[in-house]
Amino acid sequence: MLERDHRRLEQRVEQEEGPACHRGRVEELAAAVHAAPPLALAELAPLVTRAAEAGDPAAEAIVTEAASRLTRTAAHVHQPGLPIVLAGGVLTGSEPVRRSVTKLLAGETVTTARDTAGAAAWLAARDLLPESEARALHTAFTASPCPVR
């Protein structure tokens, strides 16, 4: 898949800048991405999101693959009967990824996290409080109603 996406990117650069420029530009971009720290790759997510929203086939393929991997990961840790809460920059900040993941999770109760730091604090405090009090405090911690447990 990566080889196919690499070729698509080459073709796109060639269309925009001419055949003489494309090879060096794509290889330069790939080298820069792989030389950067892993978190620097996250900076490219908004670019992929915008490209996918504009209908770019390579970006759409990246979104589809990301959604598939995220959904498989969720399947490994999900406890039946509990909602699946989408959190993190890609799932809360990328409509194409969130939409694809939600579609793959059809039939499950899916919600999107709002305040993830507050949610982590609520999860830590939840076991220390009576259930009714923990449920009542959920909104204060997370800015969203408590899902049915």
C-alpha positions as CSV (number, residue, x, y, z in Angstrom):
1,M,0.0,0.0,0.0
2,L,2.8,2.5,0.9
3,E,4.5,1.9,-2.5
4,R,1.2,2.6,-4.3
5,D,0.6,5.8,-2.2
6,H,4.2,6.8,-2.9
7,R,3.6,6.5,-6.6
8,R,0.4,8.5,-6.4
9,L,2.2,11.3,-4.6
10,E,4.9,11.2,-7.3
11,Q,2.2,11.5,-10.0
12,R,0.5,14.4,-8.1
13,V,3.8,16.3,-7.8
14,E,4.6,15.6,-11.4
15,Q,1.2,17.0,-12.5
16,E,1.7,20.2,-10.4
17,E,5.4,20.9,-11.1
18,G,6.4,18.9,-14.1
19,P,8.2,15.5,-14.6
20,A,11.8,16.8,-13.9
21,C,10.9,17.9,-10.3
22,H,8.8,15.1,-8.9
23,R,11.4,12.4,-8.0
24,G,13.6,14.5,-5.9
25,R,10.7,16.3,-4.1
26,V,8.9,13.1,-3.1
27,E,12.1,11.4,-1.9
28,E,13.1,14.5,0.0
29,L,9.7,14.6,1.7
30,A,9.8,10.9,2.6
31,A,13.4,11.3,4.0
32,A,12.3,14.3,6.1
33,V,9.3,12.5,7.5
34,H,11.3,9.4,8.4
35,A,14.2,11.5,9.9
36,A,11.9,13.4,12.3
37,P,10.9,12.2,15.8
38,P,7.8,10.0,15.7
39,L,5.6,12.7,17.3
40,A,6.5,15.1,14.4
41,L,4.6,12.8,12.1
42,A,1.4,13.8,14.1
43,E,1.9,17.3,12.6
44,L,1.0,15.8,9.2
45,A,-2.4,14.6,10.4
46,P,-4.2,17.8,9.6
47,L,-2.7,17.8,6.1
48,V,-4.0,14.3,5.5
49,T,-7.4,15.2,6.9
50,R,-7.7,18.2,4.6
51,A,-6.6,16.2,1.6
52,A,-9.1,13.4,2.4
53,E,-11.9,15.9,2.8
54,A,-10.9,17.2,-0.6
55,G,-11.2,13.7,-2.1
56,D,-7.5,12.9,-2.5
57,P,-7.3,9.1,-3.0
58,A,-4.0,8.6,-1.2
59,A,-5.3,10.6,1.8
60,E,-8.5,8.6,1.8
61,A,-6.5,5.4,1.8
62,I,-4.5,6.6,4.8
63,V,-7.8,7.5,6.6
64,T,-9.3,4.1,5.8
65,E,-6.2,2.2,7.0
66,A,-6.0,4.3,10.2
67,A,-9.7,3.7,10.9
68,S,-9.2,0.0,10.4
69,R,-6.2,-0.2,12.7
70,L,-7.9,1.9,15.4
71,T,-11.1,-0.3,15.2
72,R,-9.1,-3.5,15.5
73,T,-7.2,-2.1,18.5
74,A,-10.6,-1.1,20.2
75,A,-11.9,-4.7,19.6
76,H,-9.0,-6.1,21.6
77,V,-9.7,-3.9,24.7
78,H,-13.4,-3.3,24.5
79,Q,-15.6,-4.7,27.2
80,P,-19.0,-5.8,25.8
81,G,-21.9,-3.7,27.1
82,L,-19.8,-0.6,27.7
83,P,-19.6,2.3,25.3
84,I,-16.6,3.0,23.2
85,V,-15.2,6.4,23.8
86,L,-13.2,8.0,21.0
87,A,-10.3,10.1,22.3
88,G,-7.0,11.5,21.2
89,G,-6.0,14.1,18.6
90,V,-6.8,12.0,15.5
91,L,-10.2,10.7,16.6
92,T,-11.3,14.0,18.1
93,G,-9.7,16.3,15.5
94,S,-10.2,14.5,12.2
95,E,-13.7,14.2,11.0
96,P,-12.8,11.7,8.2
97,V,-11.1,9.3,10.6
98,R,-13.8,9.7,13.3
99,R,-16.5,9.1,10.7
100,S,-14.7,6.0,9.3
101,V,-14.2,4.5,12.8
102,T,-17.8,5.2,13.8
103,K,-19.0,3.5,10.6
104,L,-16.8,0.4,11.4
105,L,-18.2,0.3,14.9
106,A,-21.8,0.3,13.7
107,G,-23.9,-1.4,16.3
108,E,-21.8,-0.3,19.3
109,T,-22.5,2.7,21.5
110,V,-19.8,5.2,20.4
111,T,-19.2,8.7,21.9
112,T,-16.4,11.2,21.5
113,A,-14.4,12.4,24.5
114,R,-14.5,16.0,25.3
115,D,-12.0,16.7,28.1
116,T,-9.6,13.8,28.1
117,A,-7.6,15.0,31.1
118,G,-10.8,15.3,33.1
119,A,-11.9,11.8,31.9
120,A,-8.6,10.4,33.2
121,A,-9.1,12.1,36.5
122,W,-12.7,10.8,36.7
123,L,-11.5,7.2,35.9
124,A,-8.9,7.5,38.7
125,A,-11.5,8.8,41.2
126,R,-14.3,6.5,40.2
127,D,-13.2,3.5,42.2
128,L,-12.8,5.7,45.3
129,L,-16.4,7.0,45.3
130,P,-19.8,5.4,45.7
131,E,-21.2,4.6,42.2
132,S,-24.0,7.2,42.4
133,E,-21.5,9.9,43.4
134,A,-19.0,8.9,40.7
135,R,-21.8,9.0,38.1
136,A,-22.9,12.5,39.3
137,L,-19.4,13.8,39.1
138,H,-18.8,12.5,35.5
139,T,-20.1,15.7,33.9
140,A,-18.1,18.0,36.1
141,F,-14.9,16.1,35.2
142,T,-15.5,15.5,31.5
143,A,-18.1,18.1,30.3
144,S,-20.2,15.2,29.0
145,P,-23.0,13.0,30.5
146,C,-22.0,9.7,32.1
147,P,-22.5,6.8,29.7
148,V,-24.6,3.9,30.9
149,R,-22.4,1.4,32.7
